[in-house]
């Protein structure tokens, strides 16, 4: 397989119908379904696996899609090993049910027959603005549309999806899957305003004047962290957000270098290594400051990266990036717990050590309360901020967790926005009735 094709091809093979039914038949049909209790988004694996076991694939699709508008995405990027699969009762017998692959089988079937599960009512309720089109924003938009609200998503980039479109390698999450899930949201009547940065291209006051009654801030974590070490500003030094955000939209049309160093040990670091290696880098090395056991990346992803021939060095922290004629030439690191020295040839160094938030105050032009890391302070149970009518959820609140947790937070935000607007509507109706009664008395 050539480099570009490998980059664009999904790494994990899908289940055939026979294998899917065989895997579903291993389910113990638990009455309390601990796997379902382990899903943050409430996708209810216990129920959809039961449907698959009895060959009711459409029933499985309905269960998934009604609970999770991004069911096909989560089937590929959700950390099942730490959530529903870890809770599976079969763990004490042999190995857990492969819930993620079964969910993928069901959502792939849904797409293959153009099955339509969700249908929104006519949008007769208030207008709601969603700022940011990542998983939290999409989940909020879909749920509100299903409740009859007129929803518009404002996205500063040319394409919607946030991290789904710009940050996850196609080998894990093909763009056509993302596009299809976003189309589901559009089919519910949700409108998208792209290349539109709220706070710059349009203000919150202007949106209010256009009739928007509530706002959801779901801008995610916009920027990569960098280490202020000698040579960090050399040509050839970049960060995960910029590297992945350039590779995926261009379908891998970029120069990745020959000797690539990736700094970090999370899933994003694995995506950077996969991208660089798949797109032709001769040698890719991941440098992580702690041990293999402490590395937060999904271990299946780590194994896949190993299979691609990526090298790992554990227990080293970056010390210096050496340049020649303004470009990266070598990378140096020292032992995290001892005085070991690591020196490697390099022409590309990618920092994948976490992300930081953009200050959201200029975006919404209001005094939203923040913590010391520019994260929005929002009520955990309602997603309400201190600003009236403004809600927030996802990475900009939790500091960067998983896609499925962003979906769960987006659903919660939608419920809270619905309650908020319903209370305003009822209060307005009550005031009108009282005024009418007083007028009648006169």
N, C-alpha and C positions, 0 to 999 in steps of 0.2 A: 504494500500500500504506500503511495507516495505521501510526502509530508503533509501537503494541504488537505488531501482526502482524509488522512488520519486525524487531523485537527478537527475537521467538520463531521466526522463519523462518531456516533454515540458509542461509548466504550463498552457498556454493558448490553449484552444481547437481550432482546425481549423474550418473554415466554411465548411459546407456541400455545395454542388452545389446549392441547393435550397436557403439556407440562403445567399450565396454569391450573387445570382441573385436578391434576395429581397433587400439586402443592396445596390447593385449597382443601383437598380431602384429608390432609394431615391435621386440620383444625379440630380441636377438641370440643368445639361448640360450647365454650364456657358460658354458664348462666350470667355471671357478672362481667364477662369479657374484659379482663384487665388491660388488654391491648387498646380497647376503646377509651378506657380511662387515662391511658398514657398519651393520647393525641391532643395537643394543645388546641387545635382547630376544630375538634369535635367531629372528625371525619368518620368515626365509628367503624373501624376496621372489622370488629366482630360481626357487625351486621352485613357489610358488603362481602366479606369472605364467606359467610353463610350462604349468601345468594349465589356466589360463584360455585360453591360446593355442590349446589343443586342445579347448576348450569343455567342459572338466571342471570346472565351477564347484564342485561338491561336494568334489572333491579339493582345490581351492584353499582352501575353507573349512576343511577338516580340517587342512591345513598351518598355517593362521593360528591357529586356535583351540587346537590342541595346543601351540603355542609361546607364545601370548599370550592369557591369559584376558580381557584388555582390548583385543582386536584391533579392535573397532569404535570404541572411544574413540581409540586411537592412530592409526587411519586418518584421524582428523579433526584431532588436535592435535599430532601428531608433527612435528618440524622436518625433514621429508624432504629439504629443499633442502640441509641441512648434514650429512645422514647417507647413507641408501641412494641417494637420487637423485643426490647429488653424486658418488657412487662409480660410477654407471651408465656402462657403456662407450659408450653413445650420446652422452655429453657431448662426445666428440671428433668426432662426426659432425654432429649437429644439436642435439637437445635430449634430456634424459633421459626415460625412461619415467615417466609420472605414477603412481608406485607407490602413493601415498596414496589417490588416487581409485580405483585398481583394488582396493586392500584394502577400501575402503569399499563398493565394488560387491559384493564377495564377502560381506562380513559383513551387508550389507543383504539380500542374497539368502538368507542363512542365516536371518535373522529372518523374512523373508516366508513361508518354508515351514516355520517352526518346526523347523528341523533341529537335531538334538541330536548333538553330537560327543563330548562328555566325559561319562563316567559314573564316579563314585567307588565304590570298594569299600566294604564295611561298615567303619565306624570301630571298629576293634579295638585300635588302638594308643593311646598316651598322649594326655592332654588338653593342648592348647596354647592359650595366650591371646595374641591379637593386639591390641595397644593402638593404636588408630587405624585408620580405614577408608578411607584414601586409596589411591592406586594401589599403593604398596609393600605396605601391609597386605593389600589384596585379592589381590595376586599371591602373597604368602606363604601366605595362607589357602587359596587354590585348590590350589596345588601340594601342600601338606601333606594336604589332604583327599583328593587323588588318590592319596596314599601310604598312606591308611588311618588318618590321625590324626583325633581328635575336636577340632575347631577352633571356638573362639568369638572373635568380634571385638567388642571393647569400644569404643564410640564415644560421646563426650560430647555430641554434637549430636543433634537429633531425626531426622536422616536420614543414612544412610551415604554415603560417596563422597569425603569430604574436599574437596579443591580441585576435583574433578570436579563435585561438586554445588553447591558454594558459590562457586567462584572463576572459572569459565570461562563466558563469555557464550554464550547459546543459539545465536547466529548461527554460532558455531564448534562448539559441542558441545551439541546438544539434550538436555534432561534425560531424555527417553524412551530415548535411547541409553544413557545412564549407568544408568538403572534396569534396562534389559534386561541389561547386562553384570553388574550386581550380582546380578540374579536367576540368572544362570549360576552365580555363586559359591554362592548359596543352594541351588541345585539339586544341588550337590555335597555337601550336608549341613552346610555351614558355618552356625553360629548367630550371630546378631547381638544384642548387648545395647546398645540405644540410650539416650540420655540418662543415660549411666553414665560418670562420670569416674573412672578408676582413680587412687587416691591420695586421693580425696574421698568418692565414693559406695561404693567398695570398695577394700580395700588389697591389696597384693601378698601379704601373709601370709594374708589370707582366701582369696585365689585358690589359694595353695599348699595350704591346708587343705581346699579343695574338690577337690584332686587334680591341679591343673595342674602339669605337669612342666617346661615351658619357656615363655619369654615373648619376644615380638617387639615392640620399641618402634618404632612407625611413626607418630609424632604430627605429623610435618611441621613447617612453619614457621607458627606460629600468628598472629603479629602483624606489622602493617605498620610500617615505619620512618617516622618523622616528623622534620621539620627544626625545630629550636628557633629559629624566627625570630619577630619581632614579629607578633602576630595569629594564631598557629597554633592558639590555643584559642577563636577566635571561632565563633559559630554559623554553620554553613555550611562549615566546614573538616572534612574527613573523610579517610579512607584507603581504599585499594583493597579491603582485606579486608572492611571493614564495608560499603562501597558495593556491591560485587559480591555479598557474602554476604547482603545484604538484597534486592537486585533479582531474582536468579535464583529463589530459593525462592518468592517472591511473584509470579512471572511478570511482573515489571516494574511492580507496583503500588506506586510510590513517586514522590515529587516530586523530580525531578532538577535543578530550577532552570532558568533561562533562559540565563545566561552562565556557562559551566562552564570552569574551568581544570584541566587534568590535568598533573601534574608527573611526568615520567619518560619513558623511551623504550623500554621493553620490551614484551613481549606483554601483560602485565597492564595497562600504561598504554593500549595499543590497545583492550583489552576495556572499560576504563573509558570511553574516548572513544566507542566503539561504543554502549555502553549508554546513555550520556547523550544522544547524538545521536538514537538510535533511539527513545528514550522521550520525545522532544519538546523537548529543549533547543534554543533558537534558535541559539546560537552556542557551539561547543565548540573549545577551543584547547589544543593540546599544547605544553608548554614543556619543552625538553630542553637540557641544558647543553653537549652536544657536537654533532658534525656529523651529517648524515643518514647518511653512510657508517659512522660509529661507533655508530649507534643499533642496539641488539641485537635489536629486534623483527623478526619474520619480515616480509620485504619484501612478500609477498602480503597480509599483514594491513595493512601500512602503506598499500598501494594501495587496499584496501577502505575503510579509514578515510578516505582522501582522497576517494573516490567519495561518501562520505556528507556531504562538505562540511566536514570538520574542518580547522581551520587549524593550521599548525605554525610554531613559532619555535625555531630552533636557536641554540645558543651563548649561552644565558641561564641564570643560576642565580637561584633565588628570593631576594628581599631582604626583602620585607615584605608582609603581608596587611593591608590597611586595612579598618577596620570603621566602621559607623555604627549607633548604638543596639544595639551588641553583635553585629551581624550583618556578614558579609562584604559589602564594597561595591566594593573594587578590589584588584588584585594588581600588585605591583611586582617587577621582576627587573632584575639588572644583567648586563652582558656577562661571560661566563666567561673570555674572553681579552682583553677590552678594556674601555673605560669606557662602553659603550652602556647606555642605559636603556630598559626596556620597562614600560609601564603599561597595564593592561587593566581594563575594567569586569568585575566578577565577583560572582555571588551563591552560587557553589559552587566550592570548591577541593579537589581530590582528590590526595592524595599517593600516587604509585605508583612509589616509588623503591626497592623491595625489601622483604624481610620479615626478621623476626628470630624466634628460637626462644624458646619458653617453657622455663624451667628444668625439665628432666625429672626431677630428683631427687625432688621431692615426689610426682610421679606414680607412680613405682615404689618410692619409699620405700627406696632403696638408694643406695650411694655409686658411682653410675655416673660414670666419668671423663668430663670435659667439656673442651672447649677454651675460649678466652677469649670465644667468641661463644655459649656455651651449646649448642654442637653436641656430639653424643655421639661419643666416640672409640671407633670400632669397627674391627676388623681388616678391611682391604679385601677380603681373600680369603675370609673366613669370616663376616663381619658379627658376630662375637663381641665383646661388651663385656668390661670387666674383672670384671663381676659374673657369677657362675656361673649358667648357664642363661638368661641374658638376652642377646638379640640385638637388633640395631638396623640399620635401613636406610632409604633414602629421603632426603627433604630434611633431616631432623633430623641426618643424618650428612654429606651432601654440600653442605649450605648452600643448596639450592634449584636443581635442574637441571630436566630435562624429565620428562614423564610416562613416556616409554618407558624412560628410565634408572632411574626408580623401579621400574618393572615388572621390569627386569633385576635390580636389587638385591634386590627381594622374592623373586624366584626363587632367587637365590643364598642368601639367608637361609634359605629353606625347605630347600634341600639341606643346609645346615650344621646346622640344627635336627634334620633327619632323622639325620644322621651322629652328632650328639651324643646323641640319645635312643637310637639303635641301640647305641652303645657302652655306654651305661648298662645297657641291657637285656641285652646280651651279658655284661657284667661281673657282673650280678646272677645270670644263669643259671649262669655259671661258679662263682660263690661257692656257689650252692645245690648244684651237683653236687659241689663239693669237700666241703661240709658233709655231704652224703649219703654220700660215700665214707668220710669219717672216722667217721660214725655206724656204717657197715657194718663198719669195722675193729674198733670197740669191740664 
